[in-house]
Every structure is written in C-alpha cells, then in structure tokens.
Amino acid sequence: MHLVVGLGNPGEEYAFTRHNVGFMVAERFRRVHGLVRLRRRYGGRYCEGSAGGRRVAVLMPLTFMNSSGEAVAEAASSKHIAIVKITVIHDDLDFPLGVVRVRSGGGSGGHKGLESIAARLGTQGFNRVRVGIGRPPDTEADVSDFVLSPFDPDEAGLEPAIDKAVGCVNAIVQEGIEAAMGRCNRREPE
C-alpha cells in the first residue's frame, strides 16, 4: 500500500493558505480516485482505497504542520508501510507558483513539516511532491507570515499546479519514483 500524505494546518483560517497546498493536492487526489470514506484516524483525516488498481491510503495530518510526523509515523507503523511507499506533498518556497517537482529523500529545506516527519520516521528517505508557492515579493517580509497567507483569488498557476501535482502522485503510485521524476521534473517550455 502507498501512503499519500498532504501537509497543511487544520482549521478554516488556514484552508486556502500557501502552507496548505499539500492538503489541496491530497484532497483533489482523493476525489479523482473516488476515495470517499474520510474519517479521523492516525491524528488526521484518513481514507483507503484504490488508485488505478493500486492500494492507497490518503492522510491529511490534523496535528499542525510542525507535528506532522506524529500522524505519518502512526499511520505508517499501523499499516506496515515501507518508507519508499510514503509520498509527502508539501509547499516549497524555492519554486515559483505553478512549478511542481518530485524527489526521493533529501533535506527539509527548513520546512518544519518535513523535519517532523523525518525525525519521527528516523529517515529522510520518503518521496516528496514539492509544489512551488514562490517567495514573498518583499524580501524583508516574514516568511512565516507569507506561507500562512491565502492565495490571491486571481493568482494564475495554482489550479494547474494542483492538477500537475495530482498527476505526479499518480505517477509515483503507478510507475514508481524514478519514472515519476523523469516525467514530472521536465522543464516546461517558457
């Protein structure tokens, strides 16, 4: 079974913030595959089902970003899911809005959710789908305020990025991480 984890913060006040793009992608993935039995489990919203004939579980931790590892570790342990079958979807300041990249392992880049997951799993070897949210336009701005700010309704790039990220998660589940990196990390024509 694959465990697809969307990172974000619980609560309506965070629903459409940049830090919650992982939740947005996980929710779209869940709907695309008709995984409808969401319930509170493993410290988050959780469901299981099939995506293109492969067993998957979707988890959206409700532990707040900085403690996401608690929910991920509990679900992975309970379901006996190997690290290489865990895919974490998260926001990434280092890419402009609309850019999506896939990788296996790597550092946290200062992302507290990834740090929490790596600490609780004891490894950074899980898969990641990184969804660009850009950096604050004001270089003096507080990054925390920026990631917790909502997307502007007219910001182009969010919906296509969510769709692309769902496609990348599908590629990981169906074809494996190497094929997904080859498919999803191609530079788009400018």
N, C-alpha and C positions, 0 to 999 in steps of 0.2 A: 504494500500500500504506500502511496505517496502522501505526504503531509504538506499541504499548501497553506502557508501562514501569511496573512495580510497584517501588516503593522499599522497601528494607529492608537488613538486615545478614545476611550468611551465618553459618551455624553453628546448631547445635541450641540453644545457650544463648540465642539471640535469637528463636527460631522464633515464639513467641507473645507477643512484647513489643509494646507500643504503637507503637514506631517501625517495626515490620514489617507494619503493616496494609496497606501498598501491595503487599507480596508476597502477602498473604492474598487480596486482591481480584484481583490478576493471576492467581493460581492458580485461583480459582473461575471467572474469565472463561475461562481456558484449558480447564478441564474442561467447562464449559457448552457450549462450542463444539467439543468433541472434538479439541482440538489436542494430540496425544499424543506427538509426536516431540521431546521436550525434549532438548537437547544443550548442551554447554558451547561457547559461541561468543560472540565480542564481549565477553569479560570477564564473562559471566554465563550464566544458563540461558536458552535461546532456542528458540523454535519459530515456525513459519509455518503458515498455513492459511487457512481461510475462516470468516468470522463473518457469517451471514445473507447470503451471496453476495458479501461484500466481502473482499478480500485483507487479512490482518492478520498482524503479527508480534508476539509477546509476548517481552519481555525483562525478566529479573529480575537486575540487576547484582550480581555477587559481589565487587565492589571495595570494599565497605563504603560506608556512606551518604555520607561526606564526599568520596568519589571517584567517585560515580555517573556524573558527566559523562563520564568516560573511556569507559565501556561504551556510553552512549547516543550519544555523538558517533561512535564507531567503527561502530556498527550503522547509524545514520542515513546516514553517509557511504557506507558499503559498499553499502547498499541504495537510495541516492539518494532518501531520504525527505524531503519538504519539512517545514519546521518546523511548519506548520499541520496536518500529519498525525501529529504526535507528541503523545501523551497520557500524562502522568505522573500516577500515582496515589500519593498520599502522606498521611501523618498530619498533622493540624492541631490544635495546642493551643488555637486560638482558638474552636473549636466544641466543644460538649458531645458526649460519646459518642453516636453514632447520627445525628448531623447530617452530611449529605453535600452538598457544593456543587461546582459546575462553573464554571470560568472559563477565559478565554483570556488568556494573558500575565499580567503583574503582577509584583510583587516577591516576594522569597523569604520574607518574614516571619521571617527568622532561620533558616530551615530549610537546613541545610548541604547536603543532597542537591540541593535546588533551586538553591542558589548554585553548586554544582559543575556542574550541567547547563547553567545559563545561561552560565557562564564558558566552558565547552568549546564550546557551540553559538554563542556570540557574540551571543545574544539571549535575552530572556525571553518571546518570543512563542509558546511552545508551550502546549498545553492542559493543564489540571490538573483532576484529580478529587480534591478535598480531603475527607478522611474525619476527622471530629471524634474526638478522643481525650480531650478535656477537659483541665483543668489539675490539678496536684496539689492535694489538699484542703488541705494545709498550705502557706500562702503563702510560708513560709520555705524550703520544700523545694527541693532542686536539681532543675531541670527536666531535666537530663541523666539523673539517676537515675530520674526519673518516666517519661521516654519509653522507657528501657531496661528498665522493669519489666513483668512479664507482666500481661495482663488477668486479673482475678479470674474464676474459673470461673462465678460466679453473676452477673457483670455483664450486666444486660439491655442490649440495644441493639447489641451487637457483630455478631451474625449478621444482623439486619435491615439494619444499615449496610453490611455486605459485599454483601448482595443488592442493596441500592439502588445502591451504587457500581458493581456489575456492570451494572445497568440503565442507569446514566449513561454508562458506557463504550460500551455498545451503542448508545445514542442518538447519541453523538458519531460513532461509526463509520458508522452507518446514515443519520443525518439531518444531521450537521454540528454544529458547536459552538454556533451561535445557537439552533437548535431544542433542543439538549440543555440549554442554560442555561435556556430557557423551561420545559422540562419538569421539570428536576431541581432548580431553585432555588426552586420554590414553597414557601412556608412551610406546614408541616404543622399541622393543627388541634391545639390543645393539649387 
